[in-house]
Amino acid sequence: MPAFFFIVNVGALQDLTESVPGAQGFSYREFQLPTAIIFAVTGISRAPGLVTDIQSGYFDRLLLSPARRLPLLLGLMVADFALVLLLCVPVIILGMILGVSFGTGPLGLVAFILIGALWGLAFTGFPYAIALKTANPGAVASSFVLFFPFAFLTSSTVPLESLTGWLRTIARYNPITYVLEGMRSLLEDEWDFADIGKALLAIFLLGAVSQALALAALRGRVDRG
């Protein structure tokens, strides 16, 4: 799906955006690649499997064992992190086929993938919190709704300075904006550590909230067990 939207958005808007006066050197393909990555990695988790384990009683049996509680959740997140790393690869390959290049070189490519994967990891706290709190597969499946509206209230399709007044104001407070800008900076010819730092800070703040909710839900599930 992210690859599909990437191709459609580039095909529909590339000529329009690159023909705007003053847009010389602007590549809409490079502009859209981070958006495709964010859509590819957000909401990827094993929370539905965790719901199955809770409903079957398997998770409660784990709680009766001498195993430490925290690794029961962290182990799933480590696997999620490995998965989102891999999910970045085909989208990036598609971008390169269409002409996207990394001005910051191989290290920039690695940093690009890591930022995308860290964002995906930061977001996983929400579906895990919902899974542990509700044990409801429908509620977990709807966790992506938390992200979807905010993905468009940002610079996902056009540059921040081109947004209208109210939308630009919302986008400036949206952490996704800074993650996108940090990833886009890695496609330029020089490293922009200010943008990269803002992206990492946005990821850290969102992750702190989501992981705190997940850990609180885990403690609640342990107490009930």
C-alpha positions in Angstrom: 0.0 0.0 0.0 2.7 2.6 0.8 4.4 1.8 -2.5 1.1 2.2 -4.3 0.5 5.6 -2.8 4.1 6.6 -3.5 3.7 5.8 -7.2 0.3 7.4 -7.4 1.3 10.6 -5.6 4.5 11.0 -7.7 2.6 10.3 -10.9 -0.2 12.8 -10.1 1.8 15.7 -8.5 5.4 15.5 -9.8 4.9 17.6 -12.9 2.7 20.1 -11.0 5.1 20.6 -8.0 8.3 20.7 -10.1 6.8 23.3 -12.5 6.1 25.8 -9.9 8.2 29.0 -10.2 11.2 28.8 -7.9 11.1 25.0 -7.6 14.2 24.4 -9.7 16.1 21.4 -8.3 13.1 20.2 -6.3 12.4 16.5 -6.7 8.9 15.4 -5.7 10.1 11.8 -5.8 12.6 12.5 -3.0 10.0 14.6 -1.2 7.5 11.7 -1.2 9.9 8.8 -0.3 9.9 9.6 3.5 6.1 9.7 3.5 6.0 6.3 1.9 8.4 5.0 4.6 6.4 6.4 7.4 3.2 4.8 6.1 5.1 1.5 5.6 6.4 1.2 9.2 3.6 2.8 11.3 1.3 0.4 13.1 3.4 -2.7 12.4 3.4 -4.8 15.6 2.6 -8.2 17.0 -0.2 -6.8 19.1 -2.9 -8.9 17.3 -0.8 -12.0 18.3 -0.6 -10.8 21.8 -4.4 -10.5 21.9 -4.6 -14.1 20.8 -2.2 -15.2 23.5 -4.3 -13.3 26.1 -7.6 -14.7 24.9 -6.2 -18.3 24.8 -4.8 -18.0 28.3 -1.2 -18.5 27.2 -0.2 -15.0 28.3 -1.6 -15.7 31.8 0.4 -18.9 32.0 3.5 -16.9 31.2 2.7 -14.6 34.1 2.6 -17.6 36.4 6.1 -18.6 35.4 9.2 -17.1 37.0 9.9 -15.2 33.8 10.4 -11.4 34.2 7.4 -9.4 33.0 9.1 -6.7 31.0 10.8 -9.0 28.4 7.4 -10.4 27.6 6.7 -7.0 25.9 10.2 -6.0 24.9 10.8 -9.2 23.1 7.8 -8.5 20.8 9.1 -4.9 20.2 12.5 -6.1 19.2 11.0 -8.4 16.6 8.8 -5.5 15.4 11.9 -3.3 15.1 13.6 -6.0 12.9 10.5 -6.2 10.8 10.2 -2.5 10.1 13.8 -2.3 9.2 13.1 -4.9 6.5 9.9 -3.1 5.4 11.9 0.0 4.6 14.1 -1.8 2.0 11.5 -2.5 -0.8 10.1 1.1 -0.6 13.6 2.5 -0.8 14.5 0.2 -3.7 11.4 1.4 -5.6 12.4 5.0 -4.9 15.9 4.4 -6.3 14.4 2.8 -9.4 12.4 6.0 -9.9 15.5 8.1 -9.6 15.8 8.9 -5.9 19.4 9.3 -4.6 20.9 9.9 -1.2 23.1 13.0 -1.3 24.5 12.0 2.1 25.8 8.7 0.8 25.6 5.2 2.3 25.7 6.5 5.8 22.7 8.7 5.0 20.8 5.7 3.7 21.5 3.8 6.9 20.4 6.8 9.0 17.3 7.2 6.8 16.3 3.6 7.5 17.0 3.8 11.2 14.9 7.0 11.6 12.0 5.3 9.9 12.4 2.1 12.0 12.7 4.1 15.2 9.5 5.9 14.4 7.8 2.6 13.8 9.1 1.3 17.1 7.9 4.4 18.9 4.4 4.0 17.6 4.1 0.3 18.6 3.4 1.3 22.2 -0.1 2.4 21.2 -1.3 -1.0 19.8 0.4 -2.9 22.6 -1.3 -0.7 25.2 -4.7 -1.3 23.6 -4.0 -5.0 23.3 -3.0 -5.4 27.0 -5.8 -3.1 28.2 -8.7 -4.5 26.1 -7.6 -7.9 24.7 -9.9 -6.9 21.8 -8.7 -7.6 18.3 -11.0 -5.0 16.8 -9.7 -2.3 19.1 -6.1 -3.2 18.2 -6.9 -3.2 14.5 -8.3 0.3 14.9 -5.2 1.6 16.5 -3.9 2.8 13.1 -6.7 5.3 13.2 -4.7 7.2 15.8 -2.0 7.8 13.1 -4.0 8.1 9.9 -5.6 11.6 10.4 -2.3 13.1 11.8 -0.4 11.8 8.8 -2.3 14.2 6.5 -2.1 17.1 9.0 1.6 17.5 8.2 4.0 18.1 5.3 3.3 14.6 3.9 2.2 15.8 0.4 3.4 19.4 0.1 6.2 21.4 1.8 5.4 23.0 5.1 5.7 26.6 3.7 3.1 25.8 1.0 0.4 24.8 3.5 -2.5 27.1 4.3 -2.6 29.0 7.6 -4.5 26.7 9.9 -3.0 23.5 8.5 0.5 24.9 8.7 -0.1 25.8 12.4 -1.2 22.2 13.1 1.6 20.7 11.1 4.2 22.7 13.1 3.0 20.9 16.3 2.8 17.5 14.6 5.8 15.3 15.4 5.4 13.5 12.1 6.4 16.8 10.3 9.8 16.8 12.0 10.4 13.1 11.3 9.6 13.7 7.6 11.9 16.8 7.5 14.7 14.9 9.2 14.4 12.0 6.7 14.2 14.4 3.7 17.4 16.2 4.9 19.3 12.9 4.3 18.4 13.0 0.7 20.2 16.4 0.3 23.9 16.9 -0.5 24.8 17.9 3.0 24.0 16.6 6.5 21.5 18.8 8.4 22.0 17.8 12.0 19.4 20.3 13.2 16.7 18.6 11.2 17.9 15.1 12.2 18.0 16.2 15.8 14.4 17.4 15.7 13.3 14.2 14.1 15.0 12.1 16.8 13.5 14.4 19.5 10.0 14.0 18.0 10.4 10.2 17.9 11.7 10.2 21.6 8.7 12.2 22.8 6.1 10.2 21.0 7.9 7.0 22.1 8.0 8.1 25.7 4.2 8.6 25.7 3.4 5.3 23.8 5.8 3.1 25.7 4.6 4.6 29.0 1.0 3.6 28.1 2.1 0.1 27.1 4.1 -0.4 30.3 1.1 0.8 32.4 -1.2 -1.5 30.5 1.3 -4.4 31.1 1.3 -3.6 34.9 -2.5 -3.6 34.9 -2.6 -7.0 33.1 -0.1 -8.4 35.5 -2.1 -7.2 38.5 -5.2 -8.8 37.1 -3.3 -12.0 36.4 
